[in-house]
Amino acid sequence: MRFSSSVSGILRWASLIAVSSATTVAFAGQDRIDFDHLSLEQGLSQSIIEQIVQDRKGFMWFATEDGLNRFDGYRFTVYKNVPGNPNTLSYNELKALYEDRDGILWVGIFESGLNSFDPSTEEVVRYRHDDDDLTSLSADTVRCIFEDRSGRLWVGTQGGGLDRLPEPYVRELERQWNEWLSRTYGSTAA
């Protein structure tokens, strides 16, 4: 009798372990995630992605080491520096990306400062460090960008520390830049 109850107990435990294992295997299959891979073959300009932002229109933006990439769900559009054209990114090695409350993308660039990019007009404004201007960007490699509740941009630089740009200052610089572009190259999109 004793032998039979021991065997019965062992069989119950073995059955419990078997059912538990089968259940774990069945649920483990449901935890599997299949990733879609977007790469150079689909039009991505570079395989090193530094930062990702989804804008208010749903576009996905990727800061890469070879330009700014916009993905609309089907294809990539790539924005890069064009030497001699001040209305393009100041350099292609991007390090930071942020969309502000007005829908402007702020791009931190390796050794080439901070750029603002207006997706609706594709206009770029460049901000650089200037040794002779204490109010300029403190260093030309921008690693992170953030906007606080007051609309001020906070810019983390490599070697220069932290910069804070008050919202009205940034908008005034953009206005002055657009006026200069208009005077220099003719009418610009508003």
CYANA upper distance limits for C-alpha pairs under 8 A (distance plus 0.5 A):
  1 MET  CA      5 SER  CA      6.85
  2 ARG  CA      6 SER  CA      6.80
  3 PHE  CA      7 VAL  CA      6.68
  4 SER  CA      8 SER  CA      6.47
  5 SER  CA      9 GLY  CA      6.53
  6 SER  CA     10 ILE  CA      6.65
  7 VAL  CA     11 LEU  CA      6.52
  8 SER  CA     12 ARG  CA      6.68
  9 GLY  CA     13 TRP  CA      6.78
 10 ILE  CA     14 ALA  CA      6.54
 11 LEU  CA     15 SER  CA      6.49
 12 ARG  CA     16 LEU  CA      6.65
 13 TRP  CA     17 ILE  CA      6.65
 14 ALA  CA     18 ALA  CA      6.58
 15 SER  CA     19 VAL  CA      6.60
 16 LEU  CA     20 SER  CA      6.49
 17 ILE  CA     21 SER  CA      6.51
 18 ALA  CA     22 ALA  CA      6.64
 19 VAL  CA     23 THR  CA      6.58
 20 SER  CA     24 THR  CA      6.65
 21 SER  CA     25 VAL  CA      6.71
 22 ALA  CA     26 ALA  CA      6.65
 23 THR  CA     27 PHE  CA      6.67
 24 THR  CA     28 ALA  CA      6.40
 25 VAL  CA     29 GLY  CA      7.13
 26 ALA  CA     30 GLN  CA      7.78
 27 PHE  CA     31 ASP  CA      7.32
 28 ALA  CA     32 ARG  CA      7.50
 38 LEU  CA     42 GLN  CA      6.50
 38 LEU  CA     44 LEU  CA      7.58
 39 SER  CA     43 GLY  CA      7.20
 39 SER  CA     44 LEU  CA      5.90
 39 SER  CA     46 GLN  CA      8.25
 39 SER  CA     47 SER  CA      6.99
 40 LEU  CA     44 LEU  CA      5.15
 40 LEU  CA     45 SER  CA      6.64
 40 LEU  CA     46 GLN  CA      7.00
 40 LEU  CA     47 SER  CA      7.36
 42 GLN  CA     75 ARG  CA      7.50
 42 GLN  CA     76 PHE  CA      7.94
 43 GLY  CA     75 ARG  CA      7.37
 43 GLY  CA     76 PHE  CA      6.03
 43 GLY  CA     77 THR  CA      8.36
 44 LEU  CA     69 ASN  CA      7.29
 44 LEU  CA     76 PHE  CA      6.73
 44 LEU  CA     78 VAL  CA      8.20
 45 SER  CA     64 THR  CA      7.96
 45 SER  CA     66 ASP  CA      6.49
 45 SER  CA     67 GLY  CA      7.32
 45 SER  CA     69 ASN  CA      7.53
 45 SER  CA     78 VAL  CA      7.26
 46 GLN  CA     64 THR  CA      6.53
 46 GLN  CA     65 GLU  CA      6.86
 46 GLN  CA     66 ASP  CA      6.08
 46 GLN  CA     67 GLY  CA      8.35
 47 SER  CA     64 THR  CA      7.82
 48 ILE  CA     64 THR  CA      6.13
 48 ILE  CA     65 GLU  CA      6.56
 49 ILE  CA     62 PHE  CA      6.95
 49 ILE  CA     63 ALA  CA      6.39
 49 ILE  CA     64 THR  CA      5.03
 49 ILE  CA     65 GLU  CA      7.47
 50 GLU  CA     62 PHE  CA      7.93
 50 GLU  CA     63 ALA  CA      5.96
 50 GLU  CA     64 THR  CA      6.07
 50 GLU  CA     65 GLU  CA      7.89
 50 GLU  CA     94 LEU  CA      7.55
 50 GLU  CA     95 LYS  CA      6.06
 50 GLU  CA     96 ALA  CA      7.21
 51 GLN  CA     62 PHE  CA      6.39
 51 GLN  CA     63 ALA  CA      5.63
 51 GLN  CA     64 THR  CA      7.88
 51 GLN  CA     95 LYS  CA      7.45
 51 GLN  CA     96 ALA  CA      6.31
 51 GLN  CA     97 LEU  CA      6.43
 52 ILE  CA     60 MET  CA      7.63
 52 ILE  CA     61 TRP  CA      6.18
 52 ILE  CA     62 PHE  CA      5.24
 52 ILE  CA     63 ALA  CA      6.93
 52 ILE  CA     97 LEU  CA      7.44
 53 VAL  CA     60 MET  CA      6.37
 53 VAL  CA     61 TRP  CA      5.62
 53 VAL  CA     62 PHE  CA      7.17
 53 VAL  CA     97 LEU  CA      7.37
 53 VAL  CA     98 TYR  CA      7.16
 53 VAL  CA     99 GLU  CA      7.71
 54 GLN  CA     58 GLY  CA      6.34
 54 GLN  CA     59 PHE  CA      6.12
 54 GLN  CA     60 MET  CA      4.98
 54 GLN  CA     61 TRP  CA      6.58
 55 ASP  CA     59 PHE  CA      6.04
 55 ASP  CA     60 MET  CA      7.04
 55 ASP  CA     61 TRP  CA      7.97
 55 ASP  CA     99 GLU  CA      7.14
 55 ASP  CA    103 GLY  CA      7.73
 56 ARG  CA    103 GLY  CA      7.53
 58 GLY  CA     72 ASP  CA      8.22
 59 PHE  CA     70 ARG  CA      7.04
 59 PHE  CA     71 PHE  CA      6.39
 59 PHE  CA     72 ASP  CA      5.70
 59 PHE  CA     73 GLY  CA      8.06
 60 MET  CA     70 ARG  CA      6.18
 60 MET  CA     71 PHE  CA      5.56
 60 MET  CA     72 ASP  CA      7.13
 60 MET  CA     73 GLY  CA      8.49
 61 TRP  CA     68 LEU  CA      7.52
 61 TRP  CA     69 ASN  CA      6.05
 61 TRP  CA     70 ARG  CA      5.06
 61 TRP  CA     71 PHE  CA      6.82
 62 PHE  CA     68 LEU  CA      6.38
 62 PHE  CA     69 ASN  CA      5.51
 62 PHE  CA     70 ARG  CA      6.99
 62 PHE  CA     97 LEU  CA      8.39
 63 ALA  CA     67 GLY  CA      7.02
 63 ALA  CA     68 LEU  CA      5.52
 63 ALA  CA     69 ASN  CA      7.07
 63 ALA  CA     94 LEU  CA      5.89
 63 ALA  CA     95 LYS  CA      7.07
 63 ALA  CA     96 ALA  CA      7.15
 63 ALA  CA     97 LEU  CA      6.84
 63 ALA  CA    107 VAL  CA      8.33
 64 THR  CA     68 LEU  CA      6.71
 64 THR  CA     69 ASN  CA      7.92
 64 THR  CA     92 ASN  CA      8.32
 64 THR  CA     93 GLU  CA      7.02
 64 THR  CA     94 LEU  CA      6.03
 64 THR  CA     95 LYS  CA      7.84
 65 GLU  CA     92 ASN  CA      6.69
 65 GLU  CA     93 GLU  CA      4.54
 65 GLU  CA     94 LEU  CA      5.89
 65 GLU  CA     95 LYS  CA      8.05
 66 ASP  CA     80 LYS  CA      7.80
 66 ASP  CA     92 ASN  CA      5.30
 66 ASP  CA     93 GLU  CA      5.90
 66 ASP  CA     94 LEU  CA      7.71
 67 GLY  CA     78 VAL  CA      7.01
 67 GLY  CA     79 TYR  CA      6.20
 67 GLY  CA     80 LYS  CA      5.30
 67 GLY  CA     81 ASN  CA      7.95
 67 GLY  CA     91 TYR  CA      8.27
 67 GLY  CA     92 ASN  CA      4.96
 67 GLY  CA     93 GLU  CA      6.83
 67 GLY  CA     94 LEU  CA      6.99
 68 LEU  CA     78 VAL  CA      6.20
 68 LEU  CA     79 TYR  CA      5.53
 68 LEU  CA     80 LYS  CA      6.98
 68 LEU  CA     92 ASN  CA      8.10
 68 LEU  CA     94 LEU  CA      7.85
 69 ASN  CA     76 PHE  CA      6.73
 69 ASN  CA     77 THR  CA      6.19
 69 ASN  CA     78 VAL  CA      5.02
 69 ASN  CA     79 TYR  CA      6.82
 70 ARG  CA     76 PHE  CA      5.94
 70 ARG  CA     77 THR  CA      5.63
 70 ARG  CA     78 VAL  CA      6.88
 71 PHE  CA     75 ARG  CA      6.17
 71 PHE  CA     76 PHE  CA      5.06
 71 PHE  CA     77 THR  CA      7.07
 72 ASP  CA     76 PHE  CA      7.29
 79 TYR  CA     88 THR  CA      8.10
 79 TYR  CA     89 LEU  CA      7.91
 80 LYS  CA     88 THR  CA      7.01
 80 LYS  CA     89 LEU  CA      6.28
 80 LYS  CA     91 TYR  CA      7.76
 80 LYS  CA     92 ASN  CA      6.24
 81 ASN  CA     85 ASN  CA      8.27
 81 ASN  CA     88 THR  CA      5.63
 81 ASN  CA     89 LEU  CA      5.09
 81 ASN  CA     90 SER  CA      6.22
 81 ASN  CA     91 TYR  CA      5.74
 81 ASN  CA     92 ASN  CA      6.31
 82 VAL  CA     88 THR  CA      6.52
 82 VAL  CA     89 LEU  CA      7.99
 86 PRO  CA     90 SER  CA      7.93
 86 PRO  CA    124 VAL  CA      8.17
 86 PRO  CA    125 VAL  CA      8.48
 86 PRO  CA    126 ARG  CA      8.41
 87 ASN  CA    123 GLU  CA      6.45
 87 ASN  CA    124 VAL  CA      5.47
 87 ASN  CA    125 VAL  CA      7.37
 88 THR  CA    123 GLU  CA      7.98
 88 THR  CA    124 VAL  CA      6.25
 89 LEU  CA    115 ASN  CA      7.22
 89 LEU  CA    124 VAL  CA      7.04
 89 LEU  CA    126 ARG  CA      8.03
 90 SER  CA    109 ILE  CA      8.18
 90 SER  CA    112 SER  CA      6.42
 90 SER  CA    113 GLY  CA      8.15
 90 SER  CA    115 ASN  CA      7.74
 90 SER  CA    126 ARG  CA      7.18
 91 TYR  CA    109 ILE  CA      7.19
 91 TYR  CA    110 PHE  CA      8.00
 91 TYR  CA    112 SER  CA      6.60
 92 ASN  CA    109 ILE  CA      7.93
 93 GLU  CA    109 ILE  CA      6.46
 93 GLU  CA    110 PHE  CA      6.11
 94 LEU  CA    107 VAL  CA      7.42
 94 LEU  CA    108 GLY  CA      6.44
 94 LEU  CA    109 ILE  CA      4.96
 94 LEU  CA    110 PHE  CA      6.52
 95 LYS  CA    107 VAL  CA      8.02
 95 LYS  CA    108 GLY  CA      5.83
 95 LYS  CA    109 ILE  CA      5.88
 95 LYS  CA    110 PHE  CA      6.77
 95 LYS  CA    142 VAL  CA      7.14
 95 LYS  CA    143 ARG  CA      6.00
 95 LYS  CA    144 CYS  CA      8.02
 96 ALA  CA    106 TRP  CA      8.37
 96 ALA  CA    107 VAL  CA      6.12
 96 ALA  CA    108 GLY  CA      4.96
 96 ALA  CA    109 ILE  CA      7.41
 96 ALA  CA    142 VAL  CA      7.22
 96 ALA  CA    143 ARG  CA      5.88
 96 ALA  CA    144 CYS  CA      5.65
 96 ALA  CA    145 ILE  CA      7.11
 97 LEU  CA    105 LEU  CA      7.31
 97 LEU  CA    106 TRP  CA      6.13
 97 LEU  CA    107 VAL  CA      5.24
 97 LEU  CA    108 GLY  CA      6.73
 97 LEU  CA    144 CYS  CA      7.81
 97 LEU  CA    145 ILE  CA      7.31
 98 TYR  CA    105 LEU  CA      6.03
 98 TYR  CA    106 TRP  CA      5.61
 98 TYR  CA    107 VAL  CA      7.24
 98 TYR  CA    145 ILE  CA      6.58
 98 TYR  CA    146 PHE  CA      7.27
 99 GLU  CA    103 GLY  CA      6.22
 99 GLU  CA    104 ILE  CA      6.02
 99 GLU  CA    105 LEU  CA      4.90
 99 GLU  CA    106 TRP  CA      6.69
100 ASP  CA    104 ILE  CA      5.95
100 ASP  CA    105 LEU  CA      6.94
100 ASP  CA    106 TRP  CA      7.93
100 ASP  CA    147 GLU  CA      6.97
101 ARG  CA    151 GLY  CA      8.00
103 GLY  CA    118 ASP  CA      7.79
103 GLY  CA    119 PRO  CA      8.21
104 ILE  CA    116 SER  CA      7.03
104 ILE  CA    117 PHE  CA      6.35
104 ILE  CA    118 ASP  CA      5.44
104 ILE  CA    119 PRO  CA      7.35
105 LEU  CA    116 SER  CA      6.20
105 LEU  CA    117 PHE  CA      5.52
105 LEU  CA    118 ASP  CA      6.79
105 LEU  CA    119 PRO  CA      7.81
106 TRP  CA    114 LEU  CA      7.50
106 TRP  CA    115 ASN  CA      6.27
106 TRP  CA    116 SER  CA      5.02
106 TRP  CA    117 PHE  CA      6.72
106 TRP  CA    145 ILE  CA      7.93
107 VAL  CA    114 LEU  CA      6.22
107 VAL  CA    115 ASN  CA      5.55
107 VAL  CA    116 SER  CA      6.65
107 VAL  CA    117 PHE  CA      7.88
108 GLY  CA    113 GLY  CA      6.79
108 GLY  CA    114 LEU  CA      5.31
108 GLY  CA    115 ASN  CA      7.08
108 GLY  CA    141 THR  CA      7.46
108 GLY  CA    142 VAL  CA      4.99
108 GLY  CA    143 ARG  CA      6.60
108 GLY  CA    144 CYS  CA      7.35
108 GLY  CA    145 ILE  CA      7.91
109 ILE  CA    113 GLY  CA      5.92
109 ILE  CA    114 LEU  CA      6.53
109 ILE  CA    115 ASN  CA      8.10
109 ILE  CA    140 ASP  CA      7.96
109 ILE  CA    141 THR  CA      6.24
109 ILE  CA    142 VAL  CA      6.10
109 ILE  CA    143 ARG  CA      8.15
110 PHE  CA    140 ASP  CA      7.40
110 PHE  CA    141 THR  CA      5.01
110 PHE  CA    142 VAL  CA      6.98
111 GLU  CA    139 ALA  CA      8.45
111 GLU  CA    140 ASP  CA      5.15
111 GLU  CA    141 THR  CA      4.93
111 GLU  CA    142 VAL  CA      8.26
112 SER  CA    128 ARG  CA      7.12
112 SER  CA    140 ASP  CA      5.64
112 SER  CA    141 THR  CA      6.75
113 GLY  CA    126 ARG  CA      7.71
113 GLY  CA    127 TYR  CA      6.23
113 GLY  CA    128 ARG  CA      5.17
113 GLY  CA    129 HIS  CA      7.28
113 GLY  CA    137 LEU  CA      7.85
113 GLY  CA    139 ALA  CA      7.60
113 GLY  CA    140 ASP  CA      4.56
113 GLY  CA    141 THR  CA      6.10
113 GLY  CA    142 VAL  CA      6.61
114 LEU  CA    126 ARG  CA      6.54
114 LEU  CA    127 TYR  CA      5.55
114 LEU  CA    128 ARG  CA      7.00
114 LEU  CA    140 ASP  CA      7.90
114 LEU  CA    141 THR  CA      8.47
114 LEU  CA    142 VAL  CA      6.98
115 ASN  CA    124 VAL  CA      6.93
115 ASN  CA    125 VAL  CA      5.95
115 ASN  CA    126 ARG  CA      4.99
115 ASN  CA    127 TYR  CA      6.45
116 SER  CA    124 VAL  CA      6.01
116 SER  CA    125 VAL  CA      5.65
116 SER  CA    126 ARG  CA      7.13
117 PHE  CA    122 GLU  CA      6.78
117 PHE  CA    123 GLU  CA      6.20
117 PHE  CA    124 VAL  CA      5.12
117 PHE  CA    125 VAL  CA      7.24
118 ASP  CA    122 GLU  CA      5.67
118 ASP  CA    123 GLU  CA      5.86
118 ASP  CA    124 VAL  CA      7.15
119 PRO  CA    123 GLU  CA      7.92
121 THR  CA    189 ALA  CA      6.92
121 THR  CA    190 ALA  CA      7.99
125 VAL  CA    174 GLU  CA      7.10
125 VAL  CA    177 TRP  CA      7.39
127 TYR  CA    136 SER  CA      8.18
127 TYR  CA    137 LEU  CA      7.40
128 ARG  CA    136 SER  CA      7.24
128 ARG  CA    137 LEU  CA      6.21
128 ARG  CA    139 ALA  CA      8.11
128 ARG  CA    140 ASP  CA      6.49
129 HIS  CA    133 ASP  CA      8.44
129 HIS  CA    136 SER  CA      5.86
129 HIS  CA    137 LEU  CA      4.99
129 HIS  CA    138 SER  CA      6.16
129 HIS  CA    139 ALA  CA      5.88
129 HIS  CA    140 ASP  CA      6.08
130 ASP  CA    134 LEU  CA      8.04
130 ASP  CA    136 SER  CA      6.35
130 ASP  CA    137 LEU  CA      7.69
130 ASP  CA    138 SER  CA      8.45
134 LEU  CA    138 SER  CA      8.40
137 LEU  CA    163 ASP  CA      7.30
138 SER  CA    157 THR  CA      7.74
138 SER  CA    160 GLY  CA      5.39
138 SER  CA    161 GLY  CA      7.59
138 SER  CA    162 LEU  CA      8.22
138 SER  CA    163 ASP  CA      7.25
139 ALA  CA    157 THR  CA      6.38
139 ALA  CA    158 GLN  CA      7.12
139 ALA  CA    159 GLY  CA      6.96
139 ALA  CA    160 GLY  CA      5.31
139 ALA  CA    161 GLY  CA      8.32
140 ASP  CA    157 THR  CA      7.63
140 ASP  CA    158 GLN  CA      8.16
141 THR  CA    157 THR  CA      6.08
141 THR  CA    158 GLN  CA      5.90
142 VAL  CA    155 VAL  CA      7.33
142 VAL  CA    156 GLY  CA      6.39
142 VAL  CA    157 THR  CA      4.85
142 VAL  CA    158 GLN  CA      6.73
143 ARG  CA    155 VAL  CA      8.16
143 ARG  CA    156 GLY  CA      6.07
143 ARG  CA    157 THR  CA      5.96
143 ARG  CA    158 GLN  CA      7.00
144 CYS  CA    155 VAL  CA      6.38
144 CYS  CA    156 GLY  CA      5.46
144 CYS  CA    157 THR  CA      7.64
145 ILE  CA    153 LEU  CA      7.36
145 ILE  CA    154 TRP  CA      6.11
145 ILE  CA    155 VAL  CA      5.16
145 ILE  CA    156 GLY  CA      6.78
146 PHE  CA    153 LEU  CA      6.13
146 PHE  CA    154 TRP  CA      5.57
146 PHE  CA    155 VAL  CA      7.14
147 GLU  CA    151 GLY  CA      6.29
147 GLU  CA    152 ARG  CA      5.96
147 GLU  CA    153 LEU  CA      4.90
147 GLU  CA    154 TRP  CA      6.52
148 ASP  CA    152 ARG  CA      6.08
148 ASP  CA    153 LEU  CA      7.09
148 ASP  CA    154 TRP  CA      8.04
150 SER  CA    167 GLU  CA      8.24
151 GLY  CA    166 PRO  CA      7.59
151 GLY  CA    167 GLU  CA      5.76
152 ARG  CA    164 ARG  CA      7.16
152 ARG  CA    165 LEU  CA      6.04
152 ARG  CA    166 PRO  CA      4.96
152 ARG  CA    167 GLU  CA      5.27
153 LEU  CA    164 ARG  CA      6.17
153 LEU  CA    165 LEU  CA      5.56
153 LEU  CA    166 PRO  CA      7.01
153 LEU  CA    167 GLU  CA      7.43
154 TRP  CA    162 LEU  CA      7.48
154 TRP  CA    163 ASP  CA      6.23
154 TRP  CA    164 ARG  CA      5.03
154 TRP  CA    165 LEU  CA      6.88
155 VAL  CA    162 LEU  CA      6.23
155 VAL  CA    163 ASP  CA      5.48
155 VAL  CA    164 ARG  CA      6.69
155 VAL  CA    165 LEU  CA      8.33
156 GLY  CA    161 GLY  CA      6.56
156 GLY  CA    162 LEU  CA      5.15
156 GLY  CA    163 ASP  CA      6.90
157 THR  CA    161 GLY  CA      5.84
157 THR  CA    162 LEU  CA      6.57
157 THR  CA    163 ASP  CA      8.09
165 LEU  CA    169 TYR  CA      7.19
165 LEU  CA    170 VAL  CA      7.05
166 PRO  CA    170 VAL  CA      7.05
167 GLU  CA    171 ARG  CA      6.91
168 PRO  CA    172 GLU  CA      6.62
169 TYR  CA    173 LEU  CA      6.74
170 VAL  CA    174 GLU  CA      6.82
171 ARG  CA    175 ARG  CA      6.69
172 GLU  CA    176 GLN  CA      6.69
173 LEU  CA    177 TRP  CA      6.58
174 GLU  CA    178 ASN  CA      6.59
175 ARG  CA    179 GLU  CA      6.73
176 GLN  CA    180 TRP  CA      6.72
177 TRP  CA    181 LEU  CA      6.66
178 ASN  CA    182 SER  CA      6.57
178 ASN  CA    188 THR  CA      7.82
179 GLU  CA    183 ARG  CA      6.68
180 TRP  CA    184 THR  CA      6.44
181 LEU  CA    185 TYR  CA      6.04
181 LEU  CA    186 GLY  CA      7.51
181 LEU  CA    187 SER  CA      8.27
181 LEU  CA    188 THR  CA      7.56
182 SER  CA    186 GLY  CA      5.07
182 SER  CA    187 SER  CA      5.26
182 SER  CA    188 THR  CA      6.10
183 ARG  CA    187 SER  CA      8.03
